[in-house]
């Protein structure tokens, strides 16, 4: 049984760019890199609508930089009550609070 590899948009952008730079057609490139052609075409279509740069275009090294903050779940909360309001692009508003 083959393990599935989860790739993010930047990784797919790298793969699509690498295929363009190669002398291989999409079918050959996918076979060589153990990709399904259906996923390749789906991601290529998806990335055309959303501008995602290949990681190598963002920096010369192929490393992912995350802007995440570490959350210490063992710490005692300093705030007893909180309200969060998230405005989504489709006009929905998600409201959460703790009394």
MMTF fields as JSON, N, C-alpha, C and O atoms, coordinates in Angstrom:
{
  "mmtfVersion": "1.0.0",
  "mmtfProducer": "UNKNOWN",
  "numBonds": 395,
  "numAtoms": 396,
  "numGroups": 99,
  "numChains": 1,
  "numModels": 1,
  "chainsPerModel": [1],
  "groupsPerChain": [99],
  "chainIdList": ["A"],
  "bondAtomList": [4, 2, 8, 6, 12, 10, 16, 14, 20, 18, 24, 22, 28, 26, 32, 30, 36, 34, 40, 38, 44, 42, 48, 46, 52, 50, 56, 54, 60, 58, 64, 62, 68, 66, 72, 70, 76, 74, 80, 78, 84, 82, 88, 86, 92, 90, 96, 94, 100, 98, 104, 102, 108, 106, 112, 110, 116, 114, 120, 118, 124, 122, 128, 126, 132, 130, 136, 134, 140, 138, 144, 142, 148, 146, 152, 150, 156, 154, 160, 158, 164, 162, 168, 166, 172, 170, 176, 174, 180, 178, 184, 182, 188, 186, 192, 190, 196, 194, 200, 198, 204, 202, 208, 206, 212, 210, 216, 214, 220, 218, 224, 222, 228, 226, 232, 230, 236, 234, 240, 238, 244, 242, 248, 246, 252, 250, 256, 254, 260, 258, 264, 262, 268, 266, 272, 270, 276, 274, 280, 278, 284, 282, 288, 286, 292, 290, 296, 294, 300, 298, 304, 302, 308, 306, 312, 310, 316, 314, 320, 318, 324, 322, 328, 326, 332, 330, 336, 334, 340, 338, 344, 342, 348, 346, 352, 350, 356, 354, 360, 358, 364, 362, 368, 366, 372, 370, 376, 374, 380, 378, 384, 382, 388, 386, 392, 390],
  "bondOrderList": [1, 1, 1, 1, 1, 1, 1, 1, 1, 1, 1, 1, 1, 1, 1, 1, 1, 1, 1, 1, 1, 1, 1, 1, 1, 1, 1, 1, 1, 1, 1, 1, 1, 1, 1, 1, 1, 1, 1, 1, 1, 1, 1, 1, 1, 1, 1, 1, 1, 1, 1, 1, 1, 1, 1, 1, 1, 1, 1, 1, 1, 1, 1, 1, 1, 1, 1, 1, 1, 1, 1, 1, 1, 1, 1, 1, 1, 1, 1, 1, 1, 1, 1, 1, 1, 1, 1, 1, 1, 1, 1, 1, 1, 1, 1, 1, 1, 1],
  "groupList": [{"groupName": "UNK", "atomNameList": ["N", "CA", "C", "O"], "elementList": ["N", "C", "C", "O"], "formalChargeList": [0, 0, 0, 0], "bondAtomList": [1, 0, 2, 1, 3, 2], "bondOrderList": [1, 1, 2], "singleLetterCode": "X", "chemCompType": "L-PEPTIDE LINKING"}],
  "groupTypeList": [0, 0, 0, 0, 0, 0, 0, 0, 0, 0, 0, 0, 0, 0, 0, 0, 0, 0, 0, 0, 0, 0, 0, 0, 0, 0, 0, 0, 0, 0, 0, 0, 0, 0, 0, 0, 0, 0, 0, 0, 0, 0, 0, 0, 0, 0, 0, 0, 0, 0, 0, 0, 0, 0, 0, 0, 0, 0, 0, 0, 0, 0, 0, 0, 0, 0, 0, 0, 0, 0, 0, 0, 0, 0, 0, 0, 0, 0, 0, 0, 0, 0, 0, 0, 0, 0, 0, 0, 0, 0, 0, 0, 0, 0, 0, 0, 0, 0, 0],
  "groupIdList": [1, 2, 3, 4, 5, 6, 7, 8, 9, 10, 11, 12, 13, 14, 15, 16, 17, 18, 19, 20, 21, 22, 23, 24, 25, 26, 27, 28, 29, 30, 31, 32, 33, 34, 35, 36, 37, 38, 39, 40, 41, 42, 43, 44, 45, 46, 47, 48, 49, 50, 51, 52, 53, 54, 55, 56, 57, 58, 59, 60, 61, 62, 63, 64, 65, 66, 67, 68, 69, 70, 71, 72, 73, 74, 75, 76, 77, 78, 79, 80, 81, 82, 83, 84, 85, 86, 87, 88, 89, 90, 91, 92, 93, 94, 95, 96, 97, 98, 99],
  "secStructList": [7, 7, 7, 7, 7, 7, 7, 7, 2, 2, 2, 2, 2, 2, 2, 2, 2, 2, 2, 2, 2, 1, 1, 1, 7, 2, 2, 2, 2, 2, 2, 2, 6, 6, 7, 7, 2, 2, 2, 2, 2, 2, 2, 2, 2, 2, 2, 2, 2, 1, 7, 7, 7, 7, 2, 2, 2, 2, 7, 1, 1, 7, 7, 7, 7, 7, 7, 7, 7, 7, 7, 7, 6, 6, 1, 7, 7, 1, 7, 1, 7, 3, 3, 3, 3, 3, 3, 7, 6, 6, 1, 7, 3, 3, 3, 3, 3, 3, 7],
  "xCoordList": [0.847, 0.0, 0.89, 1.825, 0.601, 1.407, 0.881, -0.324, 1.803, 1.426, 1.129, 1.83, 0.09, -0.243, 0.613, 0.84, 1.084, 1.873, 0.975, 0.402, 0.856, 0.069, 0.979, 2.004, 0.617, 1.408, 0.557, -0.657, 1.229, 0.517, 0.608, 1.241, -0.023, -0.089, 1.296, 1.553, 2.183, 3.532, 4.309, 5.052, 4.14, 4.818, 4.301, 5.08, 2.977, 2.421, 2.885, 3.157, 2.977, 3.483, 4.918, 5.283, 5.73, 7.101, 7.094, 7.855, 6.233, 6.171, 5.723, 6.275, 4.736, 4.227, 5.292, 5.466, 6.005, 7.088, 8.226, 8.802, 8.543, 9.615, 9.245, 10.108, 7.974, 7.55, 7.724, 8.161, 7.385, 7.552, 9.02, 9.333, 9.923, 11.352, 11.958, 13.032, 11.28, 11.814, 11.507, 10.726, 12.121, 11.85, 10.763, 10.537, 10.093, 9.085, 7.687, 7.408, 6.815, 5.412, 4.808, 5.463, 3.583, 2.971, 2.865, 3.153, 2.464, 2.332, 3.68, 3.764, 4.724, 6.057, 6.564, 7.121, 6.359, 6.811, 6.109, 6.744, 4.806, 4.047, 4.513, 4.648, 4.755, 5.243, 6.608, 6.853, 7.478, 8.823, 8.812, 9.676, 7.837, 7.771, 6.676, 6.337, 6.124, 5.08, 3.918, 3.536, 3.374, 2.216, 1.101, 1.361, -0.132, -1.226, -1.467, -1.417, -1.726, -1.947, -3.213, -3.288, -4.202, -5.441, -5.172, -5.704, -4.345, -3.984, -3.158, -3.344, -2.247, -1.412, -2.281, -2.123, -3.208, -4.087, -5.004, -5.246, -5.515, -6.411, -5.676, -6.209, -4.439, -3.679, -3.254, -3.227, -2.923, -2.549, -3.723, -3.546, -4.922, -6.121, -6.394, -6.695, -6.286, -6.532, -5.552, -5.939, -4.294, -3.277, -3.348, -2.792, -4.025, -4.222, -5.179, -5.051, -6.135, -7.116, -6.597, -7.032, -5.666, -5.076, -3.585, -2.931, -3.045, -1.621, -0.789, -0.753, -0.119, 0.782, 2.133, 2.265, 3.131, 4.487, 5.156, 4.936, 5.966, 6.775, 7.683, 8.106, 7.983, 8.814, 10.155, 10.679, 10.717, 12.025, 11.968, 12.989, 10.792, 10.658, 10.601, 10.968, 10.146, 10.058, 11.417, 11.752, 12.179, 13.547, 14.36, 13.799, 15.638, 16.479, 16.579, 16.877, 16.341, 16.379, 14.984, 13.993, 14.907, 13.617, 13.22, 13.269, 12.836, 12.381, 11.092, 10.896, 10.233, 8.95, 9.095, 9.552, 8.71, 8.765, 7.346, 6.478, 7.131, 5.794, 5.744, 6.693, 4.631, 4.403, 3.421, 2.452, 3.675, 2.813, 3.396, 4.613, 2.524, 2.937, 2.734, 1.758, 3.655, 3.525, 2.444, 2.415, 1.58, 0.495, 0.79, 0.869, 0.954, 1.239, -0.089, -0.715, -0.516, -1.813, -1.788, -2.842, -0.6, -0.491, -0.541, -0.693, -0.418, -0.389, -1.782, -2.787, -1.83, -3.097, -3.574, -2.787, -4.829, -5.308, -5.324, -5.801, -4.791, -4.773, -6.124, -6.474, -6.868, -8.153, -9.254, -9.213, -10.214, -11.313, -12.413, -13.074, -12.602, -13.672, -13.064, -12.198, -13.518, -13.021, -14.142, -15.091, -14.015, -14.949, -14.131, -13.174, -14.514, -13.84, -14.914, -15.948, -14.656, -15.563, -14.737, -13.807, -15.079, -14.336, -15.225, -16.278, -14.804, -15.547, -14.987, -13.834, -15.789, -15.358, -15.619, -16.503, -14.857, -14.982, -16.382, -16.775, -17.139, -18.464, -19.541, -20.728, -19.123, -20.066, -20.544, -21.21, -20.216, -20.602, -19.743, -18.579, -20.332, -19.617, -19.708, -20.798, -18.556, -18.48, -18.148, -17.113, -19.051, -18.848, -18.667, -19.438, -17.61, -17.334, -17.032, -16.41, -17.481, -17.169, -17.16, -17.706, -16.532, -16.501, -16.907, -16.3, -17.923, -18.415, -17.637, -17.928],
  "yCoordList": [-1.188, 0.0, 1.249, 1.348, 2.187, 3.392, 4.482, 4.714, 5.14, 6.248, 7.481, 7.767, 8.204, 9.444, 10.571, 10.684, 11.398, 12.56, 13.785, 14.049, 14.524, 15.756, 16.913, 17.138, 17.639, 18.79, 20.048, 20.021, 21.158, 22.433, 23.144, 22.647, 24.293, 25.025, 25.427, 25.36, 25.837, 26.23, 25.042, 25.176, 23.889, 22.691, 22.309, 21.926, 22.416, 22.129, 23.157, 22.813, 24.408, 25.446, 25.117, 25.322, 24.612, 24.194, 23.052, 23.069, 22.06, 20.918, 21.337, 20.873, 22.202, 22.66, 23.463, 23.313, 24.314, 25.092, 24.183, 24.396, 23.173, 22.234, 21.458, 21.181, 21.11, 20.408, 21.299, 20.834, 22.579, 23.514, 23.614, 23.724, 23.575, 23.711, 22.411, 22.433, 21.298, 20.009, 19.791, 20.527, 18.79, 18.4, 17.34, 16.757, 17.084, 16.029, 16.604, 17.733, 15.809, 16.223, 15.904, 15.281, 16.318, 16.171, 14.711, 14.375, 13.851, 12.432, 11.842, 11.143, 12.114, 11.603, 12.172, 11.449, 13.486, 14.148, 13.543, 13.286, 13.32, 12.75, 11.326, 10.96, 10.529, 9.168, 9.196, 8.426, 10.071, 10.163, 10.644, 10.258, 11.486, 12.066, 11.473, 12.033, 10.35, 9.629, 10.558, 10.684, 11.199, 12.078, 11.54, 10.911, 11.786, 11.438, 12.62, 13.776, 12.314, 13.399, 14.175, 15.381, 13.495, 14.199, 15.254, 16.362, 14.913, 15.904, 17.036, 18.2, 16.694, 17.712, 18.737, 19.944, 18.237, 19.144, 19.937, 21.123, 19.282, 19.973, 21.101, 22.202, 20.825, 21.869, 22.966, 24.136, 22.617, 23.64, 24.578, 25.793, 24.013, 24.831, 25.694, 26.882, 25.09, 25.82, 26.974, 28.065, 26.732, 27.76, 28.869, 29.947, 28.62, 29.69, 30.75, 31.931, 30.328, 31.27, 32.0, 33.115, 31.379, 31.985, 32.092, 31.102, 33.284, 33.502, 32.953, 33.533, 31.824, 31.226, 31.086, 30.418, 31.71, 31.641, 30.345, 29.896, 29.745, 28.617, 29.075, 30.231, 28.205, 28.55, 29.093, 30.039, 28.495, 28.937, 30.364, 31.052, 30.819, 32.199, 33.162, 34.33, 32.676, 33.52, 33.691, 34.772, 32.631, 32.695, 31.627, 30.649, 31.799, 30.889, 29.511, 28.542, 29.4, 28.119, 27.521, 28.243, 26.19, 25.514, 25.166, 24.006, 26.167, 25.946, 26.72, 27.803, 26.15, 26.785, 27.584, 27.066, 28.831, 29.667, 29.896, 30.341, 29.587, 29.722, 30.921, 31.197, 31.616, 32.751, 32.345, 33.055, 31.212, 30.692, 31.033, 31.103, 31.238, 31.472, 30.192, 29.472, 29.914, 28.74, 29.007, 30.068, 28.05, 28.161, 27.237, 26.021, 27.799, 27.021, 26.662, 27.504, 25.417, 25.002, 24.721, 24.596, 24.623, 24.372, 25.654, 25.6, 26.788, 28.073, 28.417, 28.057, 29.103, 29.573, 30.766, 31.673, 30.786, 31.913, 33.204, 33.241, 34.261, 35.567, 36.26, 37.123, 35.885, 36.516, 35.487, 34.385, 35.843, 34.924, 34.959, 33.951, 36.123, 36.276, 36.752, 37.627, 36.178, 36.611, 36.587, 35.81, 37.45, 37.533, 37.559, 38.322, 36.728, 36.699, 36.826, 36.16, 37.685, 37.851, 37.718, 38.493, 36.728, 36.445, 36.74, 36.122, 37.686, 38.053, 37.272, 37.468, 36.398, 35.547, 36.227, 37.079, 35.859, 36.526, 36.436, 37.317, 35.38, 35.237, 36.035, 35.905, 36.864, 37.707, 37.12, 37.807, 35.871, 35.245, 35.804, 36.155, 35.875, 36.331, 35.219, 34.772, 34.789, 33.753, 34.449, 35.105, 34.296, 34.922, 33.825, 32.868, 34.001, 33.063, 33.873, 34.933, 33.356, 34.048, 33.075, 31.975, 33.501, 32.726, 33.65, 34.703, 33.263, 34.098, 33.885, 34.517],
  "zCoordList": [0.0, 0.0, 0.0, 0.795, -0.881, -0.997, -0.053, 0.036, 0.644, 1.514, 0.673, -0.298, 1.05, 0.355, 0.885, 2.09, -0.02, 0.359, 0.244, -0.814, 1.328, 1.331, 0.943, 1.586, -0.092, -0.544, -0.423, -0.625, -0.087, -0.014, -1.37, -2.302, -1.461, -2.73, -3.231, -4.433, -2.347, -2.77, -3.32, -4.292, -2.702, -3.197, -4.583, -5.455, -4.786, -6.107, -7.128, -8.278, -6.716, -7.622, -8.043, -9.201, -7.114, -7.435, -8.445, -9.412, -8.221, -9.129, -10.53, -11.528, -10.598, -11.893, -12.624, -13.833, -11.895, -12.496, -12.961, -14.028, -12.157, -12.523, -13.786, -14.62, -13.928, -15.149, -16.363, -17.415, -16.23, -17.347, -17.759, -18.944, -16.764, -17.03, -17.576, -18.179, -17.368, -17.812, -19.293, -19.896, -19.849, -21.234, -21.306, -22.367, -20.204, -20.133, -20.312, -19.908, -20.925, -20.944, -19.58, -18.745, -19.351, -18.026, -17.613, -16.465, -18.513, -18.181, -17.767, -16.757, -18.528, -18.209, -16.882, -16.056, -16.692, -15.461, -14.243, -13.221, -14.355, -13.243, -12.933, -11.766, -13.963, -13.737, -13.046, -12.118, -13.494, -12.937, -11.488, -10.702, -11.129, -9.789, -8.918, -7.876, -9.338, -8.603, -8.242, -7.078, -9.269, -9.129, -10.011, -11.037, -9.613, -10.51, -11.441, -11.022, -12.704, -13.663, -13.305, -13.541, -12.739, -12.369, -11.291, -11.363, -10.287, -9.27, -9.868, -9.513, -10.776, -11.405, -12.135, -11.949, -12.976, -13.718, -12.787, -13.013, -11.739, -10.8, -10.084, -9.944, -9.626, -8.943, -9.902, -9.521, -11.14, -12.114, -12.362, -12.456, -12.469, -12.667, -11.434, -11.554, -10.254, -9.003, -8.828, -8.409, -9.147, -8.94, -9.985, -9.776, -11.111, -12.095, -11.553, -11.876, -10.73, -10.2, -8.968, -8.679, -8.236, -7.048, -7.287, -7.615, -7.124, -7.388, -6.236, -5.151, -6.486, -5.508, -6.169, -7.194, -5.588, -6.129, -5.677, -4.552, -6.54, -6.081, -4.946, -4.923, -4.025, -2.878, -3.341, -2.754, -4.398, -4.878, -5.411, -5.436, -5.836, -6.291, -5.107, -5.235, -3.965, -2.785, -2.115, -1.631, -2.094, -1.58, -2.298, -2.792, -2.358, -3.123, -2.494, -3.192, -1.21, -0.539, -0.538, -0.431, -0.659, -0.66, 0.771, 1.18, 1.506, 2.866, 3.08, 2.528, 3.88, 4.171, 5.453, 6.471, 5.397, 6.585, 7.072, 6.322, 8.321, 8.887, 9.83, 10.564, 9.792, 10.683, 11.778, 12.05, 12.396, 13.437, 14.797, 14.969, 15.742, 17.116, 17.907, 17.697, 18.814, 19.655, 20.703, 21.327, 20.88, 21.845, 23.011, 22.837, 24.189, 25.386, 26.041, 26.685, 25.878, 26.398, 27.898, 28.521, 28.48, 29.913, 30.735, 31.955, 30.089, 30.807, 31.316, 30.702, 32.42, 32.987, 32.165, 31.894, 31.768, 30.967, 31.779, 32.913, 31.17, 31.83, 31.686, 32.492, 30.672, 30.401, 30.645, 30.098, 31.45, 31.776, 30.708, 30.457, 30.084, 29.105, 27.795, 27.79, 26.685, 25.39, 24.365, 24.472, 23.374, 22.252, 20.968, 20.842, 20.031, 18.722, 17.652, 17.708, 16.683, 15.547, 14.281, 14.053, 13.456, 12.235, 11.035, 10.872, 10.192, 8.996, 7.817, 7.431, 7.251, 6.147, 4.807, 4.71, 3.764, 2.464, 1.846, 1.081, 2.171, 1.568, 2.302, 2.002, 3.267, 3.985, 5.306, 6.08, 5.571, 6.837, 7.968, 7.772, 9.129, 10.306, 11.355, 11.712, 11.835, 12.862, 14.175, 14.299, 15.169, 16.475, 17.522, 17.596, 18.335, 19.435, 20.672, 20.605, 21.811, 23.062, 24.217, 24.136, 25.291, 26.514, 27.64, 27.839, 28.373, 29.459, 30.729, 31.745]
}
